[in-house]
Each structure stands twice: as C-alpha cells, then as structure tokens.
Amino acid sequence: MTQLTFKIQKDAQTVLSYLTDTQKFVSVHPLIYKMKELNKNKYKVYESVKLGIFTYRFTYQCFCHGLDQVNYAFPFARRRQ
C-alpha cells in the first residue's frame, strides 16, 4: 500500500473541495485522466504516463479513508490491479 503526502498553499476548504470532487481532482492532476466511482469510498483511477515516444497507461483502485479534521489530511490508499 502506498501513502502520498502533499503540501499545498491554499486554504483547507479550497483543497477539500478538490479532494472531494473527482472531476475537480482529475482537472488538476498531471497523470490521472479519469476516475470512476465504484462505491461510496472506492474508485477506479486511470493514469497515463508519457515516457519519450511511449505512453504507459494503467489503472488501480483507490480507497478514501476519511478526513482528518485536525490536519486536514485526506488519506488515500491505492492498490495496483
């Protein structure tokens, strides 16, 4: 399982609005081009990475574990398919 951490120079409410709306999240993520909701906390994520003339596309499932109100952390766990 992979854990990712990012620091963003925006207020917590703005960041939360992008983390809770998959379309907004996809619009600012450099590799993710699509997210499909599978159930309430589970998503299928589609990524595309360009390496020179080759494009590597893959998917994985992402599980949202909730929001840490103190640190405004929004932990995700992902598992490759």
N, C-alpha and C positions, 0 to 999 in steps of 0.2 A: 504494500500500500504506500502511496506517495503523498506527502503533505507539502503544500506550497504556501509561501508567505510573501505578501507584497505590502509595500508602504506607498500610500497614495496621498498627495497633497490636496485633498478635497474634504469637505465636511462629511461626517458619518452618514447623514441622511442621503446625500447625493450618491455616495458609494453604495449604500444599501439598496438604493433604487436600481442600480445597475446589476447588483448581485441577485436580486430577486425577480428580475425581468429578463428571461433568457434572450429575448430579441435585442434588448439593450446590451447585454453582456456580449453577444455574438458581434454586435456592431463595433465594439472597441477591442476585441481580442484579435491579435495578429495571426493566429493559426486556426482558430475554430471558425468554421463556416456554417455550422448548423448544430442545433441542439433539439432533441426530440424528447418530450416528457413521456416517461413510461408509467409512472405513477406519482403520487404526491411528492416524494423525496428522491426519486430515481430518474436519471436522464441518460439518454444515449447521446454521446458527444462525437461529432465528426470533425477531424482535423486534417489539414493539408500542409505539408512542409515541402518547400522547393529547395532542392539541392542541385545547383547548376541547371542542367537541362532536364533533370528528373524531378518528378513530383511524387512524394510518398504520402498516401492517404491512409488513415486508419481511424478506427472508432474505439470507444471504450465507454463503460458505464460510470456515471458519476453519482455519488450519494451525498445529499446535503444533510448534515447532522444538526443544523440549527444555528442560531445566532448567539454569540457570547455578548450580552448587553454591556458588560464592563469594558471589554477591549474592542468591541465592535468587530470581533473576529467571526468569520463565516466559514467554518471548516468544511472542506470537501474531501472526500476520499475517492480515488478512482482506481479502477481495475481494468487492465487491458483485456480485450476479448480475443 
